[in-house]
Amino acid sequence: MKRVAAIVWPVMLLLVLVAAWEGAVRVFELPRYVLPAPSRIAVAFASHFPSLLHHASVTLAEIVLGLAIGGVTGFALAIAVFYSRDLE
């Protein structure tokens, strides 16, 4: 039962906060560029999903490539420092 409560309460809090956000935007008639409603964000996310997915995959590839280059460079420098008296 504690496991269920540990999941349900945070989800309920999230739903209440999102509902309050949506309500505040509608009641106070805030401009979209100041604070968009969660419903508008969801619609924009769904309508631009293919583009977002493409850009996310490019970003992920750049992250992996950068980590690989950094790892290989760091390993090579570590070996060089270990075996070279001048670099040590």
C-alpha positions as a Markdown table, in Angstrom:
| # | Residue | x | y | z |
|---|---|---|---|---|
| 1 | Met | 0.0 | 0.0 | 0.0 |
| 2 | Lys | 2.9 | 2.4 | 0.7 |
| 3 | Arg | 4.2 | 1.8 | -2.8 |
| 4 | Val | 0.9 | 2.9 | -4.3 |
| 5 | Ala | 0.8 | 6.0 | -2.1 |
| 6 | Ala | 4.4 | 6.8 | -3.0 |
| 7 | Ile | 3.3 | 7.0 | -6.6 |
| 8 | Val | -0.2 | 8.3 | -6.3 |
| 9 | Trp | 0.5 | 11.4 | -4.2 |
| 10 | Pro | 3.2 | 12.8 | -6.4 |
| 11 | Val | 1.1 | 12.2 | -9.5 |
| 12 | Met | -1.9 | 13.9 | -7.8 |
| 13 | Leu | 0.2 | 16.9 | -6.8 |
| 14 | Leu | 1.5 | 17.2 | -10.4 |
| 15 | Leu | -2.0 | 17.1 | -11.8 |
| 16 | Val | -3.2 | 19.7 | -9.3 |
| 17 | Leu | -0.3 | 22.0 | -10.1 |
| 18 | Val | -0.9 | 21.7 | -13.9 |
| 19 | Ala | -4.6 | 22.3 | -13.4 |
| 20 | Ala | -3.8 | 25.4 | -11.3 |
| 21 | Trp | -1.4 | 26.6 | -14.0 |
| 22 | Glu | -4.1 | 26.1 | -16.7 |
| 23 | Gly | -6.7 | 27.8 | -14.5 |
| 24 | Ala | -4.5 | 30.8 | -13.7 |
| 25 | Val | -3.6 | 31.3 | -17.4 |
| 26 | Arg | -7.3 | 31.3 | -18.3 |
| 27 | Val | -8.6 | 33.3 | -15.4 |
| 28 | Phe | -6.0 | 36.1 | -15.6 |
| 29 | Glu | -5.9 | 35.9 | -19.5 |
| 30 | Leu | -2.2 | 35.9 | -19.6 |
| 31 | Pro | -0.7 | 36.4 | -23.1 |
| 32 | Arg | 0.8 | 33.3 | -24.7 |
| 33 | Tyr | 4.2 | 34.7 | -24.9 |
| 34 | Val | 4.3 | 35.4 | -21.1 |
| 35 | Leu | 3.0 | 32.1 | -19.9 |
| 36 | Pro | 1.4 | 29.6 | -22.2 |
| 37 | Ala | -1.2 | 27.2 | -20.9 |
| 38 | Pro | -0.2 | 23.5 | -20.5 |
| 39 | Ser | -2.8 | 22.6 | -23.1 |
| 40 | Arg | -1.2 | 24.9 | -25.7 |
| 41 | Ile | 2.2 | 23.4 | -24.9 |
| 42 | Ala | 0.9 | 19.9 | -25.4 |
| 43 | Val | -0.7 | 20.9 | -28.7 |
| 44 | Ala | 2.5 | 22.5 | -29.9 |
| 45 | Phe | 4.5 | 19.5 | -28.8 |
| 46 | Ala | 2.2 | 17.1 | -30.6 |
| 47 | Ser | 2.1 | 19.1 | -33.8 |
| 48 | His | 5.9 | 19.6 | -33.9 |
| 49 | Phe | 6.9 | 16.2 | -32.6 |
| 50 | Pro | 8.6 | 14.9 | -35.8 |
| 51 | Ser | 10.8 | 18.0 | -35.9 |
| 52 | Leu | 11.5 | 17.8 | -32.2 |
| 53 | Leu | 12.4 | 14.1 | -32.5 |
| 54 | His | 14.8 | 14.8 | -35.4 |
| 55 | His | 16.6 | 17.6 | -33.5 |
| 56 | Ala | 16.7 | 15.5 | -30.3 |
| 57 | Ser | 18.3 | 12.6 | -32.2 |
| 58 | Val | 20.9 | 15.0 | -33.7 |
| 59 | Thr | 21.6 | 16.4 | -30.2 |
| 60 | Leu | 22.0 | 12.9 | -28.8 |
| 61 | Ala | 24.4 | 12.0 | -31.5 |
| 62 | Glu | 26.5 | 15.1 | -30.8 |
| 63 | Ile | 26.5 | 14.2 | -27.1 |
| 64 | Val | 27.6 | 10.7 | -27.7 |
| 65 | Leu | 30.3 | 11.8 | -30.2 |
| 66 | Gly | 31.6 | 14.5 | -27.8 |
| 67 | Leu | 31.8 | 12.0 | -24.9 |
| 68 | Ala | 33.6 | 9.5 | -27.2 |
| 69 | Ile | 36.1 | 12.1 | -28.4 |
| 70 | Gly | 36.7 | 13.3 | -24.8 |
| 71 | Gly | 37.1 | 9.8 | -23.5 |
| 72 | Val | 39.5 | 8.8 | -26.2 |
| 73 | Thr | 41.5 | 12.0 | -25.8 |
| 74 | Gly | 41.6 | 11.7 | -22.0 |
| 75 | Phe | 42.7 | 8.1 | -22.2 |
| 76 | Ala | 45.4 | 8.9 | -24.7 |
| 77 | Leu | 46.7 | 11.8 | -22.6 |
| 78 | Ala | 46.6 | 9.6 | -19.5 |
| 79 | Ile | 48.8 | 7.0 | -21.2 |
| 80 | Ala | 51.1 | 9.7 | -22.5 |
| 81 | Val | 51.5 | 11.2 | -19.0 |
| 82 | Phe | 52.0 | 7.8 | -17.5 |
| 83 | Tyr | 54.8 | 6.7 | -19.9 |
| 84 | Ser | 56.5 | 10.1 | -20.5 |
| 85 | Arg | 58.8 | 11.6 | -17.9 |
| 86 | Asp | 58.6 | 15.0 | -19.6 |
| 87 | Leu | 54.8 | 15.1 | -19.4 |
| 88 | Glu | 54.7 | 13.8 | -15.9 |
